[in-house]
Amino acid sequence: MAPDTAFLLIGTLAAKANTTKDTIRHYDQLGLLKSRKRQAGSRLYTEFHPECVERIELIKSAQAIGFTLTEIKDSLNDYYDGQLDIDLQLSLTQQKLAQVKKQQATISLMIEMLAERIEVLERMKMDENYLSNIDICKKKIPPQV
């Protein structure tokens, strides 16, 4: 029986999806891709459904906006099974936005504190008696909200 030429070998899928074989193997292990095994002589090949190119693009797009592979898995499978719960997706996306805004606030605070520290250190570098002012650099990080 001849192999189904519509299915893709890992190298072909990697090229079409502009990714690596390792990434595809990882996604496959997590159940993000549809694959099947095919015996050819003594070798066992993993073949991937052609829709995996689109799946990989969706995965990378979701990762780019902060979703983890675990978070992506259920939504992706629901999408392809035609059972996507829009209300649930809206809620999850709103939660992700809130999480990212919190991270942004933390990063903004870190930037501000680093800039202040650089200013203090530059002033201390110019001051020959900077060792007596070392307590200025011991500013504590405020608790996160």
N, C-alpha and C positions, 0 to 999 in steps of 0.2 A: 504494500500500500504506500503510495507516494505521500510525502508530508504536505500538510496544508501550507501553501506558500503565502497565505495571508498573514499567518503568524510570523513574528519577528524573532530572530536570534538576538542575544543580548548586545552584540556589537552593533548590529543594525539599528536597534532601538536607541542605544546610546548616541549614535550619530544623528539620528532623526530628532531626538529630544535635546540635543546639545548638552549632554551630561556625561557622566562616567559610568563604567560598568559597575564600579563599587557602589555608587549611589543607587543604581537600579537593583543590585542585589540587596541592599539595605531596605529599600522600599518594598521589595518583594517579601523579604523576611517579616516585615511589619504588616503585611497583608494589604498594602496600598495599591498593588498592581495585580492584574489578572494574568496568571501564567499557568503553563502546563508542562509536564515532563514528557520527553520523547526519547525512546531508546533507539539508538542507531549503532548497530553492532555492539561493541562493548562500552560505548559512550552513552551517557545520559545527558541530554540537552534540555535546557529550560527555554521554552518558547513563550513569547508574550503577545497578547492580543493587540491588534493595531491601535485600539483606543488608548493604550498606555502612553502614547506620545502626548495626547491631550491631557491625560491624567497627570503626567509629570509636569506639564505646564501649569495646571491648576495647583498642584502641590507646591511648586516653587513660588507661584503667585501668593498663595496663602502664607507660606513661610515668610515672604518678603514683608507682609504686614503684621507679623508677629505671632502667628499661630504655630503651635508645635505639631510635630508629626502625629502625636497621639490625638490631639484635638482635630486634626484634619481627617483622620481615618474614618470616623463614623459619618461625618458630613459627606465625605467623598463617596462612600459606599451608598449612602442614602440617595445622593444626587443621581448616581448611575442606576440605582434600582427604581427611580421614579418616586421615591418616598421622602423627598426633602421637606422637612417641617420648617416653613418660612418663619413662623413665630419663634421657634427655637433658635434658628440661625440669627434672627434679629437680636434676640436676647444675648446669645454668645458673642456676637459682634460688638454689642454695646458694652458688655463686660470687658472685652479685649481693649476697646477704646479707653475705658476708665483705667484699666491696668497700665496702658501705655502712657496716658496722661500723668499718672502717678510716677512712673519711671522718668518721664520728662521733667517733672518738678524736682525729683531727686537729683537728676543730672544737672539741672540748672543751678541748684544749691551747691553742688560739688564744683561746678565751674566757677561760681562766685567765690567760694572758699579758696580754691586753688589760686585764683587771680590775686586775692588778698594776701595769701601766703607768699606769692612771688614778689609782690610789692614790699612786704615786710622784709623778706630776705635780701632784696636788692638794697633797701635802706640800711640794713644791718651790715651788708658787705662794704658799704661806703663809710660806715661808722667804725672807727678803730676800737671803740669800746663796746662792740656789739655783744660780746659775751655777757655783759651785765644786763642786756635787753633780751636774753634768750627766752624769758617767760612769755614774751609776746607770741612766740611761735607755738606755744603749747595750747593754743585755742582749741577748745573741745568742739566736736561735731554735735550739733543739736539733735535731739531724738527725732526720728522720722515720724511723720504724721500718717 
